[in-house]
């Protein structure tokens, strides 16, 4: 709704749905952070990390990394590759990520052909949280396409 033309393009090119779902997840990053303890000394971008240091991984920041994503602050339904971290990484990869992607694809596969118009009807309030957050409400105005007679 905040990216002009994205919905129309997705309707016109439904083969982009898989990429669009990953972009939605990257762009929103519901998980905000995790804490870890460094197991060995390491230098990251000139910053010394010592074994035993506490580290905070900020997922929204990682999903906007300019070294990884071209135009990281733009929402692009055709983004490829899209190596987002929204589901974690390595041993900490979300076990439900495949189900989450499948549910989002199924939802949009059913919604897109029926939806004629949608727009924000106010500022969407977010759950204030420091771990996992999301929308409290999504105030919208919408109309469905007329059914074929």
C-alpha positions in Angstrom: 0.0 0.0 0.0 2.9 2.3 0.5 4.7 1.3 -2.7 2.8 2.7 -5.7 2.4 0.1 -8.4 3.6 -2.9 -6.4 0.1 -4.4 -6.1 -0.8 -3.9 -9.7 2.5 -5.4 -10.8 2.0 -8.4 -8.6 -1.4 -8.9 -10.1 0.0 -8.6 -13.6 3.0 -10.9 -12.8 1.9 -13.5 -10.3 5.1 -15.4 -10.9 6.7 -12.8 -8.7 4.7 -13.8 -5.6 7.5 -16.0 -4.1 10.0 -13.1 -4.4 7.4 -10.6 -3.1 6.7 -12.7 0.0 10.5 -12.8 0.9 10.6 -9.0 0.3 7.6 -8.5 2.6 9.4 -10.5 5.3 12.7 -8.7 4.7 11.1 -5.3 4.8 9.1 -5.8 8.0 11.6 -8.1 9.9 9.2 -9.1 12.7 12.0 -10.4 14.9 13.9 -7.4 16.1 17.0 -8.8 17.8 18.7 -11.8 19.4 21.7 -11.8 21.8 24.6 -14.1 21.4 28.0 -14.6 23.1 31.1 -14.6 20.9 32.9 -17.9 21.1 36.2 -16.6 19.6 38.0 -13.4 18.9 37.0 -11.8 15.6 37.3 -8.5 13.8 34.2 -7.3 12.1 34.4 -4.2 9.9 37.3 -3.0 12.0 35.6 -3.6 15.3 37.4 -6.1 17.6 35.1 -8.7 19.1 36.5 -10.8 21.9 35.5 -14.3 23.0 32.9 -13.9 25.7 31.6 -10.5 24.5 27.8 -10.2 24.4 26.5 -9.3 20.9 23.2 -8.1 19.8 22.1 -9.0 16.3 19.7 -6.4 14.9 17.6 -8.1 12.2 16.1 -5.0 10.7 19.6 -3.5 10.4 20.9 -6.6 8.8 18.0 -6.6 6.4 18.9 -3.1 5.3 22.7 -3.8 4.9 23.9 -1.7 2.0 26.7 -4.2 1.4 24.1 -7.0 0.9 21.1 -5.3 -0.6 20.9 -2.9 -3.5 18.6 0.0 -2.5 17.9 -1.6 0.9 15.3 0.9 2.0 13.2 0.3 -1.1 10.4 -2.3 -1.2 11.0 -4.3 -4.4 8.8 -7.3 -5.1 11.3 -8.6 -7.7 14.3 -8.4 -5.4 16.8 -11.2 -6.3 18.8 -12.4 -4.7 17.2 -11.7 -1.3 19.4 -13.1 1.4 17.4 -11.6 4.2 17.9 -12.7 7.8 14.3 -12.4 8.9 14.1 -16.1 9.7 17.5 -16.3 11.4 20.5 -18.0 10.1 22.4 -21.3 10.4 21.6 -23.3 13.6 19.1 -20.6 14.6 17.0 -20.8 11.4 13.3 -20.6 12.1 11.7 -24.1 11.9 8.4 -22.5 10.8 9.8 -20.4 7.9 8.5 -22.7 5.1 5.0 -22.8 6.6 5.0 -19.0 7.1 6.0 -18.4 3.4 3.4 -20.9 2.3 0.7 -19.2 4.3 1.6 -15.8 3.0 1.7 -17.0 -0.6 -1.7 -18.8 -0.2 -3.3 -15.7 1.3 -2.1 -13.4 -1.6 -2.9 -16.0 -4.3 -6.5 -15.9 -3.1 -6.7 -12.2 -2.3 -5.1 -10.7 -5.4 -7.6 -11.8 -8.0 -10.5 -10.6 -5.8 -9.1 -7.3 -4.6 -9.9 -4.2 -6.7 -8.5 -1.5 -4.5 -6.8 -1.1 -1.1 -5.4 2.0 0.7 -4.4 3.0 4.2 -7.1 4.6 6.2 -4.8 5.9 8.9 -1.5 5.3 10.4 -1.1 1.7 11.4 -0.1 1.3 15.1 2.7 -1.2 15.8 3.1 -3.4 18.9 5.8 -1.8 21.0 8.2 -4.5 21.7 11.9 -5.1 21.8 11.9 -8.7 20.6 9.1 -9.6 18.2 6.6 -7.0 17.0 4.1 -6.4 14.3 1.0 -4.4 13.6 -1.7 -3.9 16.2 -4.2 -2.9 13.6 -4.2 -2.2 9.9 -6.8 0.5 9.1 -7.6 0.1 5.4 -10.3 1.0 2.9 -10.8 -1.6 0.2 -13.1 -2.9 -2.5 -13.4 -6.2 -4.1 -13.7 -6.8 -7.9 -17.1 -7.4 -9.2 -17.8 -11.0 -9.7 -18.3 -12.2 -13.3 -22.0 -12.7 -14.1 
